[in-house]
Amino acid sequence: MSVVELQQQVPSGLASTLDRPPPYPQHRQSPASLGQRLPEELVSGLTLYWMASSEVDQKFLGRLARAVEQDNPLLSSMLFKILGLSLNLAEQLVAVKKQRKPTPVTSPLFLRRILHILWLSREGLVMLQQYVIPMVGNYVELKVLAYKLRASFHHIFVLFHNSPSVSTIGSWTPEAISAAFAPIYKDGHGLLGVDGDPISRSSSVQPTHALEGGPVGPPPGFETQVALLPPSFLLPEKDYLPTAQQYFQEAMDLADQLLWGSHSLRLSVKTEYAAFLYECVHDPESSRQLAKKTVSEVYDATEGMDDDMFRDACELVTVLGKMMRRGLGTASSTAKGKRVQVTPATPPIATTLPGMENAI
């Protein structure tokens, strides 16, 4: 399919705004200038744009793992492991998004899921750096994918565990730490956290004897003191933002050099980097300019693509179209709350031409 068909799938109204923009500025605004957004909004933005990008990455992980299975079984095995980890990570991010709480920052289950996300990202990065990146060799798509995944894992580090934090979702205050490792208790419905978050459900079949069944715990005096372990036991507390930006830039350079403009993997790199600029760097203008420039490059591409890549490209172009307008608001939201005075139109006064006063 040609790229002309791809243009027909883009929402109306985008084609008129796809003129070539100047290079986006390399600056960062302070989070205070943009206002502190709610954790739910950050998680929703992360899951929306990250999931659209990760679905493409997962397809390439499975496809490339199968392609190199005969030549490099170890590399294939690690790619399959990273694929499974990526699926688990996506599930955890969706679970965090669905957990709508008035104060999610103090929810034990919410914070434990964040720790799980950090752990999965750390393990994925270790496998990627030790077993995949050194063996990418001359694999074109695999090289771009590996460098993109390295930036993606650091994107999660920045959002959830950066010091200084870029959002309220990554602020590990003493209250948040104590809430994350708060003890759990059991009631008639199963295991519940201190704020009522369901951890698991007990079986409906109850033991018939007092000595049968039940959870097995450590002997007295040997309980695990998890409350003494801060989140830094998973990752050191530091500023991951410069490293993440560098990795995203390297992945973008590789994608620009090795892939054509409408390649879905190239669009995946640009989509997540645009989300990173908006959520972590707090530079919405650069994010919108990058999204706009990427869609323009898709229109300029002349290479063909198969049906699967065509569908992925359509989805990512649609997401990029939303990112082009992200943070701008609409005319209706601007006028919301204001009373608009509507003056009725005055009907025009009919006039007669000279000499036509009596046309009959």
Residue pairs with C-beta under 8 A, 6 or more apart in sequence:
1 304
1 305
1 306
1 307
1 310
2 302
2 304
3 262
3 298
3 299
3 301
3 302
3 303
3 305
5 310
6 262
6 298
6 310
6 313
6 314
6 317
7 15
7 299
9 314
9 317
9 318
10 295
10 314
10 317
10 318
10 321
11 318
11 321
14 295
14 321
14 324
15 299
17 292
17 324
18 292
18 295
18 296
18 299
19 296
20 293
20 296
21 289
21 292
21 293
21 296
22 289
24 285
24 286
24 289
24 290
24 293
25 283
25 285
25 286
26 286
27 283
27 286
28 281
28 282
28 283
29 282
29 283
30 282
31 166
31 167
31 282
33 282
34 282
34 284
36 168
37 167
37 168
38 168
39 104
39 105
39 167
39 168
39 169
40 97
40 100
40 104
42 159
42 167
42 168
42 169
42 279
43 93
43 96
43 97
43 169
44 97
45 275
45 278
45 279
46 93
46 97
46 159
46 275
46 279
47 93
47 94
47 96
47 97
48 319
49 271
49 272
49 274
49 275
49 319
49 323
50 93
50 152
50 155
50 272
50 275
51 90
51 93
51 94
52 271
52 315
52 316
52 319
53 152
53 268
53 269
53 271
53 272
53 275
53 316
54 86
54 89
54 90
54 152
55 312
56 264
56 265
56 267
56 268
56 312
56 316
57 86
57 145
57 148
57 149
57 152
57 265
57 268
58 83
58 86
58 87
58 90
59 308
59 312
60 141
60 142
60 145
60 265
61 79
61 80
61 82
61 83
61 86
61 145
62 80
62 83
64 79
64 139
64 141
64 142
64 145
65 76
65 79
65 80
65 83
66 76
68 75
68 76
68 79
68 139
68 142
69 76
72 135
74 131
74 135
75 131
75 132
75 135
78 127
78 131
78 132
79 132
81 127
82 124
82 127
82 128
82 132
82 149
85 120
85 123
85 124
85 127
86 124
86 149
88 120
89 117
89 120
89 121
89 124
89 156
92 113
92 116
92 117
92 120
93 117
95 113
96 110
96 113
96 114
96 117
99 107
99 109
99 110
99 113
101 107
101 110
104 110
105 111
105 168
105 169
105 171
105 176
106 175
106 176
106 179
106 195
107 179
107 193
107 195
107 197
108 179
108 180
108 181
108 182
108 184
108 193
108 194
108 195
108 197
109 193
109 197
109 198
109 199
110 197
111 176
111 179
111 180
112 180
114 160
114 169
114 180
115 180
115 231
115 234
117 156
117 160
118 156
118 157
118 160
118 161
118 231
118 234
118 235
119 234
121 153
121 156
121 157
122 153
122 234
122 235
124 149
124 153
125 150
125 153
125 154
128 146
128 149
128 150
128 153
129 150
132 142
132 146
133 146
133 147
133 150
136 142
136 143
136 146
137 143
140 258
140 259
141 258
141 259
141 265
143 254
143 258
144 251
144 254
144 255
144 258
144 259
144 265
144 266
144 269
145 265
147 247
147 250
147 251
147 254
148 251
148 255
148 265
148 268
148 269
148 272
150 247
150 251
151 244
151 247
151 248
151 250
151 251
151 269
151 272
151 273
151 276
152 272
154 240
154 243
154 244
154 247
155 244
155 248
155 272
155 275
155 276
155 280
157 235
157 240
157 244
158 166
158 170
158 240
158 241
158 244
158 276
158 280
159 166
159 167
159 169
159 170
159 279
159 280
160 169
160 170
161 170
161 172
161 231
161 234
161 235
161 237
161 240
162 170
162 239
162 240
162 241
162 280
163 237
163 238
163 239
164 239
165 171
165 172
166 241
166 279
166 280
166 282
167 279
167 280
172 230
172 231
177 230
177 231
178 227
179 194
179 195
180 231
181 226
181 227
181 229
182 193
182 194
183 194
184 191
184 192
184 193
184 194
184 199
185 191
185 192
185 194
186 192
186 202
189 198
189 201
189 202
190 198
190 199
190 200
190 201
190 202
191 198
191 199
191 200
191 202
192 198
192 199
193 199
206 213
207 213
207 214
217 223
218 224
231 237
241 280
241 281
244 276
244 280
245 276
245 281
248 269
248 272
248 273
248 276
251 269
251 273
252 269
252 270
252 273
255 263
255 265
255 266
255 269
255 270
256 266
259 265
259 266
260 266
260 301
260 303
261 297
261 298
261 300
261 301
261 303
262 298
262 301
262 303
262 305
262 313
263 303
263 305
263 309
263 313
264 305
264 309
264 312
264 313
264 316
267 294
267 298
267 312
267 313
267 316
267 317
267 320
268 316
270 290
270 291
270 294
270 320
271 291
271 294
271 316
271 319
271 320
271 323
273 290
274 287
274 288
274 290
274 291
274 294
274 320
274 323
275 287
275 323
277 283
277 284
277 286
277 287
277 290
278 284
278 287
278 323
278 326
278 327
284 326
284 327
287 323
287 326
287 327
288 323
288 324
288 325
288 326
288 327
288 328
291 320
291 321
291 323
291 324
292 324
294 320
295 317
295 320
295 321
295 324
298 313
298 317
305 313
